[in-house]
Amino acid sequence: MDIVDIVTCIADPLMLEEDVFKVWLSGYSADQAVEIRFRQDSTCAGISREIVALDTKDQYQTFEILESLFRKPPLLAISPVVNMPRITDTFLQQYYSLDEDVARELVGRGRKMTARFRKDLDSISEKTGIPLKSCLRQYDNIRRIFKDVDEKEGKLISNIQRNYGLTSRLCQQYAAIIYILDNRLEVSTRKLPNISYDMLVRCVLSIMAEWCPPLSPPSTDMDIDRQFLKELHSLRDRISDQLLSSFVSVSADVIKNNPDNPKNIVLESKRLVSRLFSLGYSLVHTKNLTDLFLDLEDEILVHWFSAGLTVSHLDSVVGMILGNFANVLAKNGFASAVPVFSRYLKATTSCLLYMGNR
């Protein structure tokens, strides 16, 4: 019988600290982390620098081991390396966290995130003040999730949650970024400097909810329902501008009699409706769809605010339009157009309110 030598190592379990993990995530070296711990962590007072340095180094090495598992979250549940489910889940959420300024820059660079995109990270780091390593982590995470869910059937948010176990909010953020990149929507910070990352996420979620194709037969809500856009375009020659303006006219007295409303609000509201539907009819063309956010900003919001109106006025008028359009169309023999107009208006008016609230 062969005798096998077994070496057993007994040690206290390593305590992983969230504050140290955040420093590691931010891209600081272990030596820098030691300085940060002495500066910010009162529990380090009275402990020798050597002990804190060794503890920091041990935690950093553990984080590097965990990183390979974070990139494939299902492995966390079965890995013998990990026996800290609560801690690792907290760290997983933080590993996939997104800095709003960095995310805004990443989606605003006007193209998909190919390997050549990495050269932009230096400028993004410099512009946002976020360490390059953190920018690189966020960039790699977006690319990884995008590649993993691309062309998968079903709902994008559900696919991300199923594969990565992220919070609902993080799944929504990644879904919005992927949607913008996949549909090549123009959202550059140069052309849309007033539109924040949070505004974009809210807008995209509204569009996804209303404009995705039917998921049966199997498809994905990463796509935009082209049949819907064609149906919307086909209404251009059937629905007159006069009929569209009546969406506002039926409430004109209510609008005018409100002492808080400027005298020009009815006229500007009719112009808003005209511009809004001109935009909708054009979305069947790829270029117009790509420029959706630009046109909402330049063709509608800029004119609205230039006329001395506010987002509060916009909210009031949008509510009246949504409340009136179905009845107006039905009374004029266009009841069949209500579902198409409803899908269009719910998404675009939500975007206008999100984008205008700045």
Solvent accessible surface area in square Angstrom, and as a share of the most:
residue,aa,sasa,rsa
1,M,236,1.05
2,D,128,0.66
3,I,162,0.82
4,V,115,0.66
5,D,130,0.68
6,I,143,0.72
7,V,143,0.82
8,T,107,0.62
9,C,117,0.70
10,I,162,0.82
11,A,80,0.62
12,D,133,0.69
13,P,111,0.70
14,L,64,0.32
15,M,140,0.63
16,L,16,0.08
17,E,58,0.26
18,E,73,0.33
19,D,100,0.52
20,V,3,0.02
21,F,0,0.00
22,K,97,0.41
23,V,20,0.11
24,W,6,0.02
25,L,14,0.07
26,S,37,0.24
27,G,23,0.22
28,Y,83,0.32
29,S,56,0.36
30,A,30,0.23
31,D,114,0.59
32,Q,91,0.40
33,A,0,0.00
34,V,9,0.05
35,E,83,0.37
36,I,19,0.10
37,R,21,0.08
38,F,65,0.27
39,R,168,0.61
40,Q,136,0.61
41,D,35,0.18
42,S,97,0.63
43,T,99,0.58
44,C,3,0.02
45,A,81,0.63
46,G,90,0.87
47,I,74,0.38
48,S,58,0.38
49,R,122,0.45
50,E,124,0.56
51,I,106,0.54
52,V,5,0.03
53,A,38,0.30
54,L,102,0.51
55,D,40,0.21
56,T,0,0.00
57,K,111,0.47
58,D,66,0.34
59,Q,0,0.00
60,Y,17,0.06
61,Q,89,0.39
62,T,26,0.15
63,F,0,0.00
64,E,101,0.45
65,I,89,0.45
66,L,2,0.01
67,E,33,0.15
68,S,64,0.41
69,L,20,0.10
70,F,0,0.00
71,R,105,0.38
72,K,128,0.54
73,P,13,0.08
74,P,85,0.54
75,L,70,0.35
76,L,24,0.12
77,A,96,0.74
78,I,131,0.67
79,S,15,0.10
80,P,134,0.84
81,V,87,0.50
82,V,18,0.10
83,N,136,0.70
84,M,53,0.24
85,P,104,0.65
86,R,182,0.66
87,I,41,0.21
88,T,5,0.03
89,D,72,0.37
90,T,45,0.26
91,F,3,0.01
92,L,8,0.04
93,Q,30,0.14
94,Q,30,0.14
95,Y,3,0.01
96,Y,0,0.00
97,S,42,0.27
98,L,22,0.11
99,D,49,0.25
100,E,82,0.37
101,D,89,0.46
102,V,0,0.00
103,A,0,0.00
104,R,17,0.06
105,E,12,0.05
106,L,0,0.00
107,V,4,0.02
108,G,8,0.08
109,R,66,0.24
110,G,59,0.57
111,R,97,0.35
112,K,65,0.27
113,M,12,0.05
114,T,66,0.38
115,A,64,0.49
116,R,193,0.70
117,F,0,0.00
118,R,106,0.39
119,K,147,0.62
120,D,18,0.09
121,L,4,0.02
122,D,88,0.45
123,S,50,0.33
124,I,0,0.00
125,S,18,0.11
126,E,151,0.67
127,K,130,0.55
128,T,30,0.17
129,G,62,0.60
130,I,39,0.20
131,P,46,0.29
132,L,82,0.41
133,K,98,0.42
134,S,6,0.04
135,C,0,0.00
136,L,57,0.28
137,R,29,0.11
138,Q,2,0.01
139,Y,0,0.00
140,D,32,0.16
141,N,0,0.00
142,I,0,0.00
143,R,86,0.31
144,R,53,0.19
145,I,0,0.00
146,F,21,0.09
147,K,172,0.73
148,D,54,0.28
149,V,1,0.00
150,D,59,0.31
151,E,153,0.68
152,K,79,0.34
153,E,111,0.50
154,G,25,0.24
155,K,104,0.44
156,L,1,0.01
157,I,52,0.26
158,S,45,0.29
159,N,7,0.04
160,I,0,0.00
161,Q,88,0.39
162,R,161,0.59
163,N,34,0.18
164,Y,9,0.03
165,G,34,0.33
166,L,4,0.02
167,T,65,0.38
168,S,75,0.48
169,R,97,0.35
170,L,17,0.08
171,C,0,0.00
172,Q,53,0.23
173,Q,16,0.07
174,Y,0,0.00
175,A,0,0.00
176,A,1,0.01
177,I,1,0.00
178,I,0,0.00
179,Y,0,0.00
180,I,4,0.02
181,L,8,0.04
182,D,37,0.19
183,N,29,0.15
184,R,147,0.54
185,L,9,0.04
186,E,32,0.14
187,V,2,0.01
188,S,16,0.10
189,T,34,0.20
190,R,188,0.69
191,K,86,0.37
192,L,2,0.01
193,P,99,0.62
194,N,81,0.42
195,I,4,0.02
196,S,47,0.31
197,Y,6,0.02
198,D,37,0.19
199,M,22,0.10
200,L,1,0.01
201,V,1,0.00
202,R,118,0.43
203,C,0,0.00
204,V,0,0.00
205,L,41,0.20
206,S,22,0.14
207,I,2,0.01
208,M,11,0.05
209,A,77,0.60
210,E,45,0.20
211,W,0,0.00
212,C,26,0.15
213,P,21,0.13
214,P,92,0.58
215,L,59,0.29
216,S,91,0.59
217,P,108,0.68
218,P,93,0.59
219,S,28,0.18
220,T,15,0.09
221,D,10,0.05
222,M,4,0.02
223,D,63,0.33
224,I,10,0.05
225,D,12,0.06
226,R,108,0.39
227,Q,105,0.47
228,F,2,0.01
229,L,1,0.00
230,K,114,0.48
231,E,69,0.31
232,L,0,0.00
233,H,46,0.21
234,S,63,0.41
235,L,6,0.03
236,R,122,0.45
237,D,126,0.65
238,R,122,0.44
239,I,6,0.03
240,S,61,0.39
241,D,100,0.52
242,Q,150,0.66
243,L,20,0.10
244,L,4,0.02
245,S,27,0.17
246,S,26,0.17
247,F,0,0.00
248,V,1,0.01
249,S,46,0.30
250,V,89,0.51
251,S,14,0.09
252,A,15,0.12
253,D,96,0.50
254,V,97,0.56
255,I,3,0.01
256,K,121,0.51
257,N,118,0.61
258,N,60,0.31
259,P,129,0.81
260,D,115,0.60
261,N,23,0.12
262,P,45,0.28
263,K,206,0.87
264,N,50,0.26
265,I,1,0.01
266,V,19,0.11
267,L,93,0.46
268,E,16,0.07
269,S,0,0.00
270,K,68,0.29
271,R,105,0.38
272,L,3,0.02
273,V,1,0.00
274,S,45,0.29
275,R,70,0.25
276,L,0,0.00
277,F,1,0.00
278,S,68,0.44
279,L,12,0.06
280,G,0,0.00
281,Y,18,0.07
282,S,24,0.16
283,L,0,0.00
284,V,38,0.22
285,H,101,0.45
286,T,92,0.54
287,K,137,0.58
288,N,48,0.25
289,L,5,0.03
290,T,29,0.17
291,D,22,0.12
292,L,2,0.01
293,F,0,0.00
294,L,23,0.11
295,D,29,0.15
296,L,0,0.00
297,E,13,0.06
298,D,68,0.35
299,E,84,0.38
300,I,2,0.01
301,L,0,0.00
302,V,66,0.38
303,H,73,0.33
304,W,5,0.02
305,F,63,0.26
306,S,90,0.58
307,A,30,0.23
308,G,55,0.52
309,L,5,0.02
310,T,62,0.36
311,V,42,0.24
312,S,76,0.49
313,H,26,0.12
314,L,0,0.00
315,D,76,0.39
316,S,48,0.31
317,V,2,0.01
318,V,4,0.02
319,G,43,0.41
320,M,44,0.19
321,I,0,0.00
322,L,66,0.33
323,G,52,0.50
324,N,29,0.15
325,F,12,0.05
326,A,36,0.28
327,N,94,0.48
328,V,12,0.07
329,L,0,0.00
330,A,53,0.41
331,K,172,0.73
332,N,79,0.40
333,G,67,0.64
334,F,42,0.18
335,A,58,0.45
336,S,86,0.56
337,A,3,0.02
338,V,33,0.19
339,P,80,0.51
340,V,17,0.10
341,F,0,0.00
342,S,21,0.13
343,R,66,0.24
344,Y,0,0.00
345,L,0,0.00
346,K,104,0.44
347,A,0,0.00
348,T,1,0.01
349,T,2,0.01
350,S,32,0.21
351,C,1,0.00
352,L,0,0.00
353,L,42,0.21
354,Y,70,0.26
355,M,0,0.00
356,G,3,0.03
357,N,104,0.53
358,R,119,0.44
